[in-house]
Amino acid sequence: MGSQTYDFVVVGAGSNTLTAAAYLATAGNSVCVLERKDYWGGGCVTREATLPGFKHDLHATNVFLVKANPLIRCDELGLLSRFGLKYVETDDPYHGSLFDDGTGIRTYTDLERTCGEIAKINLADSKAYRIFAQRAAKYVDLLSWGMFSPPSNPATFLEILNQSDEGRYLLGFMRASAWQVISETFQDQRLQTHLYKMCGEMMVSPEKPGTAFALVLILGFSHRFTSGFVQGGSQKFSDALVACIEHHGGKVFTGQDVTCLRTANGKITAAETAGGEVFEAKQALIAGIAPWRLEKFIDGFDPGLTAAAQKALPSDFGVFLSSYALNEPVQPRYPVEYSRMQINQCCHTDVSKVRKMFAEVTAGDMPSDYFANFICASIHDPSRAPAGKATLYLYHMVPMIPRGRRSEDWSELAEPFGEWLLKGANAYIDNLEGNVLGVHHESPYEMEICSPSFRNGDVMGLGTFADQFLGGRPTSEFAQYRVPGIERLYLCGPFMHPGGGVTGGGRAVAMRVMQDLEMDLDKAFATY
Ligand SMILES: Cc1cc2nc3c(=O)[nH]c(=O)nc-3n(C[C@H](O)[C@H](O)[C@H](O)COP(=O)(O)OP(=O)(O)OC[C@H]3O[C@@H](n4cnc5c(N)ncnc54)[C@H](O)[C@@H]3O)c2cc1C
């Protein structure tokens, strides 16, 4: 069995760990990345999961949060200019809600166009929306720099906010629920439903304290950054990171399942794979492994630390995702302009129904009313399907573990739920019947099989609650990416700051590591 030595060994080739590796390689270090699967990307992959020629984003499809990260915003590593990453450029409506009464709401990146759409249903709401969204965009600019650097101490952050009027205004959102703010700010039930459902994408009940902050972030991002579709599929985002790592001499090995992290004298030394290969880390090891799983990898790992990690709370619910290969693009049952919306929300006009649906899935019950989302990415990026054909990404919020069941019971629940999901879509899409060529379902159970960072199907890796934010994520013990008692071991994944999603969060990890090792940040970071 062989042994190789690098400055940095990185476990897992998801978008977060690849990002950390790309920064470290750009800074001139020797780096290797070890991925247990036979392809890289983790939750940022595109596969022909139904039929040849149909490219489905199996998990992340809206690769958009990362646009606020200097990684993309300043093209710090050259992913856009040198390593082949391209976003689909479109001014098609961003988010749209289709209602059961035949009406709809379309929102654009362009705020004025959005306000024009909202004015068609309620003039006062249109005015309130403009004020709210303008303020949110300002905050997003301010907050996004902090999101992509090592997290600040929550108490210090709150103290800073408390020192100005603007800060105190923002603080209010960190305490209020999304529903409180939505219901106090807007009158029309359709707009309330549209926004409530968007907030639910954070996988926390919009009734919980702190979720108003999600509303600020979502609206701020929506009007600040354009489409999140990567040309050719999300996989191309991961591919660009790998191209960057390899360009700088780094290596990405697939089919390498790390089963053991070796330590000596309280310091990390190497990763060992199931095949017995050893990858020694001279400087540090970065693991895409959640802290509550570390005991499986490290002999004699402190049980007190495992217990501390287990206090971190998962998201409130998960999603069930069906990927369809279609004979022709979908035709939503609404005015023709809705066919080009990027993200479609199927909604009921009565806001109490969306509140009930989220309450059900939070409580572990199956949804009784239909509130699916659908995305037909091939309309905006024809390279994802054979000529004239189409892909469909159809999903619904569900309990991660249905009440009284086990996670693995999804194996038997998946087929009937998938049928319910497709059948319900017929009320919103005209041409589904006879249009389906192939389907691939993914329940929360399969998500964890795909990547252990989706524990029980937690797409965010961990709940995005106010106290699991910044230096509180996942718990104060692990928040700075370091593992107490084990020198030079760092954690990187959706369970760490800045949280779930394709955020390029590994940038902050690389920064933390380089700061600890007193390396020159100028070699990789344009801003810090
Ligand atoms: C259905 C679904 C839809 C989503 N939609 C979106 C979206 O539209 N937009 C968005 O921004 N985000 C979305 N997300 C979330 C996003 O996919 C994740 O937050 C993101 O992929 C996390 O990246 P990561 O690199 O931290 O972890 P992962 O992507 O989970 O990658 C971890 C990698 O490490 C590997 N690994 C783990 N353990 C080992 C080991 N011991 N040895 C070797 N390799 C190992 C895994 O195989 C995996 O490849 C979605 C997630 C799901 C499940």
The ligand as a MOL file (V3000), in Angstrom:
LIG
                    3D

  0  0  0     0  0            999 V3000
M  V30 BEGIN CTAB
M  V30 COUNTS 53 58 0 0 0
M  V30 BEGIN ATOM
M  V30 1 C -31.9490 17.9710 -3.4880 0
M  V30 2 C -31.0180 19.1010 -3.1810 0
M  V30 3 C -31.1680 20.3120 -3.8170 0
M  V30 4 C -30.3020 21.3650 -3.5660 0
M  V30 5 N -30.4650 22.5270 -4.2590 0
M  V30 6 C -29.5850 23.5240 -4.0880 0
M  V30 7 C -29.6300 24.6750 -4.9300 0
M  V30 8 O -30.4390 24.7740 -5.8580 0
M  V30 9 N -28.7160 25.6540 -4.7070 0
M  V30 10 C -27.7510 25.5530 -3.7460 0
M  V30 11 O -26.9310 26.4710 -3.6010 0
M  V30 12 N -27.6690 24.4520 -2.9530 0
M  V30 13 C -28.5480 23.4400 -3.1050 0
M  V30 14 N -28.4380 22.2990 -2.3450 0
M  V30 15 C -27.4240 22.2400 -1.2710 0
M  V30 16 C -26.0340 21.9600 -1.8070 0
M  V30 17 O -26.0950 20.8900 -2.7080 0
M  V30 18 C -25.0870 21.6220 -0.6610 0
M  V30 19 O -25.2250 22.5480 0.3950 0
M  V30 20 C -23.6530 21.6170 -1.1140 0
M  V30 21 O -23.4970 20.6550 -2.1280 0
M  V30 22 C -22.7300 21.2770 0.0310 0
M  V30 23 O -21.4230 21.2080 -0.5070 0
M  V30 24 P -20.2470 20.5170 0.2790 0
M  V30 25 O -19.0700 20.5330 -0.5900 0
M  V30 26 O -20.0900 21.1430 1.6070 0
M  V30 27 O -20.7180 19.0360 0.5900 0
M  V30 28 P -21.1370 17.9100 -0.4200 0
M  V30 29 O -21.6100 18.5110 -1.6620 0
M  V30 30 O -22.0510 17.0360 0.3300 0
M  V30 31 O -19.7860 17.1480 -0.7620 0
M  V30 32 C -19.1160 16.3280 0.1540 0
M  V30 33 C -18.2860 15.3350 -0.6650 0
M  V30 34 O -17.4100 14.6440 0.2090 0
M  V30 35 C -17.4070 13.2720 -0.1320 0
M  V30 36 N -17.0240 12.5240 1.0680 0
M  V30 37 C -17.6800 12.5170 2.2480 0
M  V30 38 N -17.0400 11.6960 3.1220 0
M  V30 39 C -15.9490 11.2180 2.4660 0
M  V30 40 C -14.9210 10.3200 2.8340 0
M  V30 41 N -14.8710 9.7640 4.0480 0
M  V30 42 N -13.9660 10.0240 1.9180 0
M  V30 43 C -13.9800 10.6020 0.6780 0
M  V30 44 N -14.9670 11.4310 0.2660 0
M  V30 45 C -15.9300 11.7460 1.1570 0
M  V30 46 C -18.8260 13.0080 -0.5850 0
M  V30 47 O -18.9050 11.8520 -1.3910 0
M  V30 48 C -19.1340 14.2920 -1.3530 0
M  V30 49 O -18.7400 14.1920 -2.6970 0
M  V30 50 C -29.2790 21.2190 -2.6030 0
M  V30 51 C -29.1040 19.9960 -1.9610 0
M  V30 52 C -29.9580 18.9380 -2.2460 0
M  V30 53 C -29.7380 17.6180 -1.5620 0
M  V30 END ATOM
M  V30 BEGIN BOND
M  V30 1 1 1 2
M  V30 2 1 2 3
M  V30 3 2 2 52
M  V30 4 2 3 4
M  V30 5 1 4 5
M  V30 6 1 4 50
M  V30 7 2 5 6
M  V30 8 1 6 7
M  V30 9 1 6 13
M  V30 10 2 7 8
M  V30 11 1 7 9
M  V30 12 1 9 10
M  V30 13 2 10 11
M  V30 14 1 10 12
M  V30 15 2 12 13
M  V30 16 1 13 14
M  V30 17 1 14 15
M  V30 18 1 14 50
M  V30 19 1 15 16
M  V30 20 1 16 17
M  V30 21 1 16 18
M  V30 22 1 18 19
M  V30 23 1 18 20
M  V30 24 1 20 21
M  V30 25 1 20 22
M  V30 26 1 22 23
M  V30 27 1 23 24
M  V30 28 2 24 25
M  V30 29 1 24 26
M  V30 30 1 24 27
M  V30 31 1 27 28
M  V30 32 2 28 29
M  V30 33 1 28 30
M  V30 34 1 28 31
M  V30 35 1 31 32
M  V30 36 1 32 33
M  V30 37 1 33 34
M  V30 38 1 33 48
M  V30 39 1 34 35
M  V30 40 1 35 36
M  V30 41 1 35 46
M  V30 42 1 36 37
M  V30 43 1 36 45
M  V30 44 2 37 38
M  V30 45 1 38 39
M  V30 46 1 39 40
M  V30 47 2 39 45
M  V30 48 1 40 41
M  V30 49 2 40 42
M  V30 50 1 42 43
M  V30 51 2 43 44
M  V30 52 1 44 45
M  V30 53 1 46 47
M  V30 54 1 46 48
M  V30 55 1 48 49
M  V30 56 2 50 51
M  V30 57 1 51 52
M  V30 58 1 52 53
M  V30 END BOND
M  V30 END CTAB
M  END
